Amino acid sequence: MANQSSSSSSSCPIHCASFNQDHTCFAIGTRDGFRIFDTNTGRLCYQRSVGGFVIVEMLFSSSLLAIVGAGDKPSLSPRRLCLFNTTTSAALRELNFLTSILAVRMNRQRLVVILQDKAYIYELNSLTILETIDTVPNIKGLCAFSASLDACYLALPASTTKGSALLYNVMDLHLHCEIEAHRSPLVAMVLSSNGMYIATASEQGTIIRVHLVSDATKSYSFRRGTYPSTIYSLSFGPSKQLPDILAASSSSGSVHVFTLAHASQPRIKRSSSILGSIIPDAVSDVLDPAFHHVLHNVVPAGIKSYAVIRKVDNLTDTSTSELLACRAIMSVITYNGQFKEYNLSVDANNDLTWSLGREFNLLTVTLDKAFIS
């Protein structure tokens, strides 16, 4: 998933940031070029300094990139998509459009290109166009994509006045459903890696909702607080079923962590109130603040950031399958040029502890000649 810089962060040196589909590598586009890093080691694997880039998308850990220039020179038009080979440092194919490209997504069989009022779906190997989707005006290129071939969905805004999303099955090429998630227009959304869940946030910025994609039903709602702030990114932790953790970075400089695995556990005690006696657990747990944790001052306020939960390990009781602890690694890219990695741990009582594992400047790391294999 890639995130482009907003106008409020236009003075930042990073134009865009994206992790590959399994979070083992990430890329940044800058005013001068683009850089690719190994997430586990922080090693700079590849760089190219030929001008500004606003989109750099990777295909897992292969040598294939989808890149779009910032328009500061004719060869880097924002209307031209270049499929680029990092092994040969050469363009493989180019696709030209009438308007600026706002987002690009890929898996091993599909290429998706998002414009302001259209979305194009291509077969990746042949670049045969399979589907053209007319969309509502989408000036920020907002979308969500699950790379799983078994449940490959594309989510796009369905309205400019309310927070609804259309989900398309990209492999079978049909509209799957519409999800009405918020009263205000959407500002961020993400699909889980397995395509089972979608998380959304609106311009109001106070509530994040999680829906089950298969039947468009709401599974969770989390209130971030009464003071609104812009959500910059949403990220599910990797999982074969229900993701364990959801993270949201915001304009306040905080990162919000929601422990879905704990929220899905049966409640030990039911509320003694009248409502607690008549409302099922799944409903009465909605907006429960116990599953919401805040990491304050992760990023300077107003600086755009991109937070990703890239590893999750669960410790369960072998006899009861009860969740005892959840440990995760969260990587954060800030658009002023920093990479931060946090170690998160949630115990059986849903208490969160966290520590900064490492931090480095993305713009000063020197190149390692061992390119991505």
Secondary structure, DSSP 8 states (H G I E B T S, - for coil): -EEE--GGGTTSSEEEEEE-TTSSEEEEEESS-EEEEETTT--EEEEE-SS-EEEEEE-TTSSEEEEEE-SSSGGG-TTEEEEEETTTTEEEEEEE-SS---EEEE-SSEEEEE-SSEEEEEETTTTEEEEEEE-S--TT---EE---SSS-EEEEE--SSSEEEEEEETTTTEEEEEEEEESS-EEEEEE-TTSSEEEEEETT-SEEEEEETTTTEEEEEEE--SS---EEEEEE---SSS-SEEEEEETTS-EEEEEHHHHTS--SS---SHHHHHS-HHHHTTT-GGGEEEETTSS-TT--EEEEEEEEEEEE-TTT--EEEEEEEEEEEETTSEEEEEEEEEETT--EEEEEEEEEETTT--B-S----
